[in-house]
Structures are given as C-alpha cells and as structure tokens.
Amino acid sequence: MQKRKIFFSFVLSALLSILLYIVLHEAGHCIVAILCGATITEFSILSAHMNYSGGNFTALSALFLSANGILFPLFLSYIYTFLYRAAAMNKFYRMMSFFCTLIPTFSLLPWVALPIAYRFGFVFAENDDSMNFMYNFASSHDPLWVTAAALILIAISVMLTIKKGILRNYVEVMKEIKSRNSGFSH
C-alpha cells in the first residue's frame, strides 16, 4: 500500500507541476499583453496558449511578450526555492518542489539551442516563443546572447536547487522508493 501511495504522490506532483507551469507560462504572456493595453481573448490550459487583441507594443514589449512566458514561471520558481523548507519530511512536498524547480529550468533548453541554430541559418516554427523572440532580437543583436542568458539562468536554477536542498531531498525520496521496491522483490 505504501508503495502505491508514493507512486501516486510522484505522478500527482509531476502532473500538478506541469499544470502549474502551463498556467504560469501563459499568465506571463498575459501580464505583458495587459500591460501593453491588449485584451485577453483566450486563455487555454489544455492547449497551452493565449490570444489577445489590440495593445500598443514597442520593440521591447514585443520581446517581453515572447520571453515572459518562460521568465515569469522561472522567477516564481526562484522565489519558491528561497522559501523552500529543506527540513520538511513530507514526500509529496519534496517531489512537488523538485518538479516545480525542474520544469521551468528545463523549459529554458530551447532558449539555449534555438538561438545557436538560428545563428547558423536554421529557422523553426514561427509560433514558438523563443523563435518569436529571435526574429525581433537577432535583427540588431547576436542570438548567442540569448543562449548565454539562458545558460546563466539554468546555472542559477541548478545552484539554487542544490544549495537549498531540493535536489538532495528528492534523491532521498527516490532512494527510499528504490529500497522499498528492492525489499519487495526478495
């Protein structure tokens, strides 16, 4: 029974973290659109998109519209990491905390790879946030600056996750699960 409870906690924490990330990602876009005077016409969690009409966008606000989908959940994960209680023993809390920091960090990977590809002439989907950012940014700047910024943000995330004990606590939960599973096989 304990084995099922831990497995359920693992799956639930991963799914809730993904759902939370999608909400925060789309909310990040909405924040910029609203600040630019746009009206949000659609906000969908299931299809992970938002639409807006109107607004007064500058070159800079257009960059933020594309980037804030990743930046908003990432910076909220940094705040969460600072508030993390490493001494808490709840397995669900430990797993959820790991996923809440892991997902925004891994969502930076396209911001590392796509600017490199763009620099060498490869162009990808036009509706991708990182490519929309590239179209506006790379007209006057080297796209490798985006790669460098994304790598710095990833490094900050990894360092915070290690320093605050999130990674260690997650590994402890996984070791406990593994030891319980190996105990059942004997």
MARTI-328187 format. One line per 3 residues: number of its first residue (from 1); for each residue y, z, x of C-alpha. Coordinates in steps of 0.001 Angstrom, whole numbers, always signed. Layout:
# MARTI-328187
NUM	Y:Z:X | ...
# end
This chain:
# MARTI-328187
1	+0:+0:+0 | +2429:+882:+2818 | +1725:-2499:+4431
4	+2795:-4329:+1239 | +5904:-2194:+896 | +7029:-3030:+4442
7	+6254:-6727:+3946 | +8209:-6700:+664 | +11131:-4978:+2436
10	+11041:-7640:+5146 | +11081:-10538:+2688 | +13663:-8911:+418
13	+16008:-8092:+3293 | +15763:-11651:+4638 | +16391:-13220:+1215
16	+19277:-10882:+367 | +20851:-11550:+3751 | +20625:-15312:+3220
19	+22115:-14988:-261 | +24906:-12746:+1041 | +25620:-15203:+3837
22	+25926:-18109:+1392 | +28332:-16154:-815 | +30479:-15121:+2160
25	+30374:-18614:+3684 | +31646:-20260:+510 | +34120:-17409:-69
28	+35520:-18102:+3394 | +36315:-21671:+2353 | +37737:-20450:-962
31	+40083:-17989:+741 | +41724:-20736:+2780 | +41888:-23129:-181
34	+43530:-20492:-2390 | +45998:-19540:+353 | +46972:-23218:+531
37	+47639:-23317:-3210 | +44423:-25006:-4309 | +42497:-24160:-7450
40	+38774:-23453:-7051 | +36950:-25738:-9475 | +33382:-24928:-8474
43	+31588:-22180:-6579 | +27824:-22543:-6347 | +25474:-20194:-4569
46	+22336:-22196:-5373 | +23638:-25446:-3914 | +25840:-23626:-1367
49	+29114:-25391:-1943 | +32558:-25010:-3395 | +35075:-27517:-4677
52	+38789:-27257:-5165 | +41662:-29314:-6422 | +45221:-29520:-5236
55	+46678:-27451:-2468 | +49115:-28068:+328 | +47084:-28367:+3531
58	+48514:-28734:+7010 | +46534:-29901:+10038 | +45970:-26240:+10970
61	+44955:-25099:+7490 | +42526:-28053:+7258 | +40898:-26768:+10454
64	+40667:-23271:+8995 | +39233:-24633:+5744 | +36312:-26053:+7728
67	+35952:-23134:+10139 | +36388:-20189:+7781 | +33002:-20821:+6197
70	+31445:-19627:+9436 | +34202:-17290:+10643 | +34504:-15131:+7510
73	+30835:-14016:+7382 | +30733:-13757:+11171 | +33704:-11395:+11382
76	+32378:-9357:+8456 | +29093:-9064:+10363 | +31082:-7748:+13346
79	+32663:-5096:+11121 | +29243:-4241:+9689 | +27880:-3929:+13222
82	+30635:-1485:+14182 | +29795:+613:+11103 | +26022:+451:+11705
85	+24264:+3813:+11864 | +21616:+3464:+14556 | +20096:+6867:+13732
88	+19222:+5804:+10183 | +15446:+5637:+9828 | +15217:+3522:+6664
91	+13160:+417:+7480 | +14863:-1730:+4849 | +18290:-808:+6260
94	+17143:-1675:+9771 | +15698:-5038:+8723 | +18659:-5903:+6499
97	+21080:-5029:+9298 | +19221:-7276:+11712 | +19284:-10232:+9325
100	+22941:-9623:+8378 | +23901:-9994:+12032 | +21332:-12653:+12933
103	+22135:-15220:+10236 | +25887:-15572:+10951 | +25118:-15740:+14670
106	+22529:-18493:+14303 | +24768:-20434:+11936 | +27042:-20966:+14956
109	+24439:-23191:+16642 | +25723:-26430:+15056 | +29175:-25478:+16370
112	+27621:-25436:+19845 | +25542:-28621:+19655 | +27513:-30991:+17414
115	+30739:-30972:+19468 | +28690:-31949:+22527 | +27086:-34782:+20586
118	+30485:-35776:+19188 | +31937:-35887:+22695 | +29272:-38438:+23634
121	+29941:-40610:+20605 | +27408:-39343:+18086 | +28759:-38738:+14599
124	+26836:-36847:+11957 | +27208:-36013:+8271 | +30807:-36119:+7153
127	+30389:-33225:+4732 | +29254:-30803:+7448 | +31827:-28086:+8207
130	+31552:-28442:+11963 | +31921:-32231:+11811 | +34907:-31990:+9456
133	+36426:-29629:+11984 | +35638:-32084:+14798 | +37331:-35011:+13047
136	+40569:-33024:+12870 | +40322:-31077:+16124 | +38986:-33719:+18505
139	+41814:-36124:+17809 | +44000:-34003:+20101 | +41603:-31640:+21909
142	+38365:-31809:+23859 | +35484:-30972:+21478 | +33841:-28893:+24208
145	+36431:-26205:+23463 | +34642:-25728:+20133 | +31317:-25394:+21953
148	+32838:-22847:+24335 | +34343:-20822:+21464 | +31037:-20834:+19568
151	+29146:-19686:+22671 | +31631:-16837:+23157 | +31207:-15754:+19521
154	+27412:-15889:+19894 | +27629:-13775:+23064 | +29816:-11217:+21273
157	+27312:-11062:+18398 | +24339:-10612:+20713 | +26102:-7939:+22778
160	+27151:-6002:+19667 | +23662:-6256:+18166 | +22151:-4863:+21366
163	+24836:-2257:+22048 | +24815:-823:+18518 | +21005:-571:+18473
166	+20391:-3094:+15707 | +18016:-5166:+17803 | +16204:-2112:+19170
169	+15725:-641:+15689 | +14471:-3951:+14318 | +11973:-4274:+17185
172	+10780:-705:+16472 | +10146:-1602:+12823 | +8266:-4748:+13846
175	+6161:-2778:+16366 | +5314:-268:+13669 | +4275:-3058:+11327
178	+2159:-4631:+14052 | +476:-1324:+14940 | -310:-654:+11284
181	-1724:-4160:+10896 | -3901:-3802:+14004 | -5082:-433:+12740
184	-6344:-2108:+9545 | -8399:-4683:+11428 | -10612:-2169:+13238
# end
